[in-house]
Amino acid sequence: MVIGHLLTMPLVVINMGGEMIYILNQRLEAQNISSAKKHRVLNDVIRSMFEKSFIKEMFVPQQM
């Protein structure tokens, strides 16, 4: 049985997360947020996105 379609969710989540980070970075720059605060915000988002328990759960095959 092909399970490729059951593992598409991780790709979708990672792709959308990357787009979200790009947009967030652009908005932080447009608002002239300090570099230290911008890095802290982006680090928090990226750490949450790639937290071990979240990644583990995301790779459990699921129906879409």
C-alpha positions as a Python dict, from the first residue, in 0.01 Angstrom:
ca = {
    (1, 'M'): (0, 0, 0),
    (2, 'V'): (129, 345, -90),
    (3, 'I'): (131, 574, 214),
    (4, 'G'): (274, 883, 44),
    (5, 'H'): (-60, 1063, 67),
    (6, 'L'): (-64, 1001, 443),
    (7, 'L'): (267, 1186, 485),
    (8, 'T'): (175, 1502, 296),
    (9, 'M'): (70, 1689, 609),
    (10, 'P'): (430, 1742, 732),
    (11, 'L'): (524, 1897, 398),
    (12, 'V'): (221, 2124, 401),
    (13, 'V'): (285, 2237, 759),
    (14, 'I'): (657, 2299, 703),
    (15, 'N'): (590, 2486, 378),
    (16, 'M'): (322, 2708, 531),
    (17, 'G'): (541, 2763, 837),
    (18, 'G'): (825, 2881, 616),
    (19, 'E'): (592, 3123, 439),
    (20, 'M'): (465, 3248, 774),
    (21, 'I'): (821, 3311, 893),
    (22, 'Y'): (902, 3502, 573),
    (23, 'I'): (593, 3723, 608),
    (24, 'L'): (655, 3778, 979),
    (25, 'N'): (1014, 3881, 907),
    (26, 'Q'): (901, 4126, 640),
    (27, 'R'): (644, 4282, 873),
    (28, 'L'): (892, 4313, 1159),
    (29, 'E'): (1135, 4488, 925),
    (30, 'A'): (862, 4719, 791),
    (31, 'Q'): (775, 4822, 1148),
    (32, 'N'): (1142, 4894, 1228),
    (33, 'I'): (1149, 4645, 1516),
    (34, 'S'): (1494, 4621, 1675),
    (35, 'S'): (1718, 4344, 1549),
    (36, 'A'): (1738, 4175, 1891),
    (37, 'K'): (1360, 4167, 1933),
    (38, 'K'): (1310, 4049, 1573),
    (39, 'H'): (1554, 3762, 1624),
    (40, 'R'): (1388, 3666, 1952),
    (41, 'V'): (1042, 3656, 1791),
    (42, 'L'): (1160, 3457, 1489),
    (43, 'N'): (1356, 3216, 1711),
    (44, 'D'): (1049, 3153, 1926),
    (45, 'V'): (834, 3081, 1621),
    (46, 'I'): (1093, 2852, 1461),
    (47, 'R'): (1157, 2665, 1787),
    (48, 'S'): (784, 2606, 1832),
    (49, 'M'): (748, 2494, 1473),
    (50, 'F'): (1029, 2239, 1503),
    (51, 'E'): (970, 2124, 1860),
    (52, 'K'): (1050, 1754, 1886),
    (53, 'S'): (707, 1645, 2015),
    (54, 'F'): (528, 1848, 1745),
    (55, 'I'): (743, 1700, 1467),
    (56, 'K'): (695, 1348, 1605),
    (57, 'E'): (317, 1388, 1611),
    (58, 'M'): (314, 1548, 1267),
    (59, 'F'): (487, 1246, 1109),
    (60, 'V'): (226, 1001, 1237),
    (61, 'P'): (35, 900, 919),
    (62, 'Q'): (-307, 1069, 917),
    (63, 'Q'): (-597, 1101, 681),
    (64, 'M'): (-637, 1446, 528),
}
